[in-house]
Amino acid sequence: MEVILGKLAGFCNGVRNAVEKTEELLKNRDKIYCLGELAHNKQVIKDLENDGLIIVDDLNEVPNNSEVIFRAHGVTKSVYQLAKEKNLTVYDYSCVRVIKLHEDVENMNNNGYYIFLFGDNNHPEVIGTKSFANSEEITVLKDLKEVDSAINNLKKSNLNKLYICAQTTFSLKKFDELVSIIEEKLEKNNNDDNIEIKINKSICEATEIRQMETENLAREVDFMVIIGGKNSSNTIKLYEISKKNCKRAIHIETKEELENVDFSKVSKVGVMAGASTPKKSINEVIEYLNKRSM
């Protein structure tokens, strides 16, 4: 059995930056707070917690005058203000692409644009991004069934300008499909009311390339193994892509989940990992698969 590892498997730059800088901080401290999980990966979090990282879900849990880390997913606008009020020392490790998306959404909304944000309404990045626009002038949607409702929200706002953007880990294919449907529906329904549309495919370049590599690899192999947190948005998308392009695919967090998998009729297995998956987890899976192929 041949084992093929994707070239872009593992940490993206944003997550790598956040994890490495946090590790460096913990070398000189007994503890430091982090608002939310630094990365969507249990193994990474466990190692950091053992070194003194304290994860909180609410900034109010952090004592005044303490140190706190903002993770790569970014935070809401109100969190920055609360951090000032509590006199916290903030280490903002928000991904630069997420910060840019926040700035763009705020700027476009201030200039009269209604916002369509493609993504998961419950994802921390989306929650943060939403906060930079008027709550009555932004709609989050993730699939085609939500398009009509989003367009109705746009019409109710009486704004005649629309800005379309996406969570940085959103699916490339879904983005194009949604944009196409939205443009078609607006063209049919607007009559004399022309809606100016600006489109920002704000999906991270690394995410784009990783998704394309996963699709190509899945077409070449008999079995795809996707490594990453079960709560990792970008990892779930890699798994969905794999299922569409390969007969067999599995989403795992650790090598132990492969123990009961039958590889007897597999000649080629492809391996890809999400943006929050550490090199250690990937190496363990590769080593395990190579032993199974003997």
N, C-alpha and C positions, 0 to 999 in steps of 0.2 A: 504493500500500500504506500503510495507516494503522498507525502504531506507537504502542502504548499501554503506558506504563510504570506498574507498580504503585506505589501511594503509599508503601508500606512497604519498597520495595526498598533493600537496603544495610544498613550497620552497625546492629546493635541497640545499646541503651544500654550493655550490659556490655562489648561489644567496643570500642565507641567510647571508653569511659572508659579501657580498658586501653591502647589504641593512642595516644590523645592524651597520657596521662600518661607513657607510655614515651618518646614523642617529646620531651616536655618535659625528662625526665631526661637524655636523650642530648644536649641542647643544652649541658650543663655537664660532660659526661664523655666520655672517649675510648672507654670501653667499659662495658657492664653485662651481667650474665648474666641469662638467662631460662630457667626450667625448662620445657622443651617449647615448641612453637610458640605464640607469643602469639595468633595467629589462624590458622584453617585457610584461608589464602590465600597463594599463592606470591608474588604481587606485593607484598602488604603486608610479608611477611617479608623479601623481597629489599631493599626500601627501608630497613627498620629495620636490617638487617645492614650495609648500606652506611654507616649512621650510627654503628655501633659495637655493635649488639646481638649478643651471643654466646649462641646457643641450645645448651643441654645437655640430655641425656636423663636424667641422674642427678645428684642434688644433690652426690654425692661428687666430681663433676668440677669443682665450684666451690671455689676456694681458700678456706681459712679467713679470716675477717674481711673477706670481700668483700661486694658488694651483689648481690642477686638479686631478680628479679621472678617472682611467681607469677601465671600467666595466668588469664583469665576462667573457664576450665573448672574451676578449683579443684585442690587437691592432696590427698594422703592424710594421715591423722592423723600417721603416722610422720614425714612430711616436715617438719612443723612442729617436731617434737622434734629432728630432725637439724639443722635450721637453727639451733636454740638451741645445740646442742652445738658447732657449727662457728663460733658467734659471727657469724652472717651478719646483715647489715642487709637486712630483707625488705620489699619493696614488694608487698603482697598485693592484686592486682587481680582476685581471684576475684569473679565476679558475685554480687551480694547474694542473688540467688535460689538460687544454688548453695550458698552458705554457710548459708542458711536450711534448705535440704534436708538438709545435713549435720547441722545441729542437731536437726531433727525426727527423722531416722532414729536418731540416737544416743539421743535422749530416749525415743522410742517403744520401742526395743529394750531400754533400761534398765528400762522399765516392763512388760516381759513380752510384748512383741509380736514375732511373727515378721514379717520384712520381705519383701514382694514388690516388687522394683524393676524397672519396665519400662524397657528400654533396651538398648544395645549393650554387651556385656560387655567389649569391647576399647576402648571410648571413654574418654578421660581423665576426663571428668566422672563416669562410672559407677564407674571404678576408685577415684576419690577418695571417692565417696559410700559405696561398699561398706565402706571401711575404718572407718567410724564405727559399724558394727554388728559383733556377734560373727559370725565367719565361718561358724559352724554354724547361724546363725539369720537368714540372708538369702539369697534366690535372685534372680538376674537372669534375666528372660525378655523376649523381644522379639516372639514370635508365638504363635499358638494351639497349635502342635505341642509347645510346651514347658510347657503348662499342667499336664498330668497329672504330669509329673516334679516340677514346683514344689509341687503339692499333696502329693505323696508326701514331699517334704522337710519340709513343714509338719507332717505327721503324725508323722514320725520325731522331730521336735523336742519333741513332747508339750506344745507351747504351744497354748493355746486362744484366742489373740488374734492377729489378722492386720492388719498395716498395709500398705496398697497405695499406692505412690507411683511417680514416673516421672522419668527423665532430663528436664531442662527443655526439650529440643528434640524430645521424643517426639511421634509422630503422635496427634492428637486422636481420630481415628476408631479407631485401633488401641487406644488407651487404653480407650475405651468398650466395644469389642468384647471385650477381654480381661477387663475387670471383670465384664461380663455373664456370660461363660462360667465364670469362676471362682466367682461367686456361685451359679450354677446347679449346678455340680458339687459344691460344698461342701454345698449344701442337700440334694442327692440322697444323698451319701455319708456324711454325718455321723451319721445315725441319732440317737442321744440326745446326742451330743457337739456342743453348740452352739459354733460359732466366732464370736467377736465380731470384726467387720470394721470397720476405719476406713479411709476412702478420702481420699487427698489428691491431687487432680489438679494436681500440681506443675509442670505445663507452663507455661512463661513466657507471660505475656499477649501479649507482642509476637509470640511464636511462633504462638500461637493465631490472632491476627488476620491474621498474614502467610499462614498456611496457608489460612484462609478466603478471603482476598482472592485468593490464587493460584487456588483452586478456581473462584471466581466469574469471574475474568478468563479462565481457560482455557475456560470454557463459551461465552464471547463471541467468541473469536477462532479463526482457522484454524491458527495456529502459535504455540507457546509457546517462548520462549527463556529459559532459567534460567541465571543467571550466578553462579558461585561455585566454590570449591575442590572438586576431585573427592573430597577426603577430608573434606568438610564435611557432618556429619550432617544439619543442618537444611536445607542446600541440596539434598541428595539427596532428602529428603522432599518438597520443593517440586517437584522433577522427577517424582517418583512420582505426586504429586497431578495434575500437568499431564498426564501420559500417560493417566491415567484419565478425564480430562475434556476432552481435546482430541485431534484426529486426529493431529496432528504436534507433537512436542516435542523439544527438544535441551538438553543440559546442557553449558555451555561455561565456560571460565575466561577466555578472551580473545576479542576480535573476530576474530582470525585463523582461528578454528575455524568461522566462518560463510562463509568464502570459497567453499567448494565446495557450499554449500547452495542448492538451487533454490527461489527465492521467486516464480517466474513466475505461479503460480496462487494466491498468497496475497493476500487482500484486507485482512486484519487480523492483525497479529502482536502478541502480548502479551509483555512483558518483566518478569521478576521476578528479584530477586537475594537471595542468602543473607545471613545476619546478619554474615558476616565479609568481605563484598565491598565494597571501597572505591568511593567515588563516582567516582573517575577511571575505573575499569574499566567502570562502568555508562554513564558519559557517552560513552566510546569506542564501546561497542556501539550506543547510541542513534544517535550520529552516523553510524556505518557503515550501520545499517539505513535511516536517512533518505536516505542517498545511493543505496542500492540501490532505494529506492522511486521515485526520479525517472525 
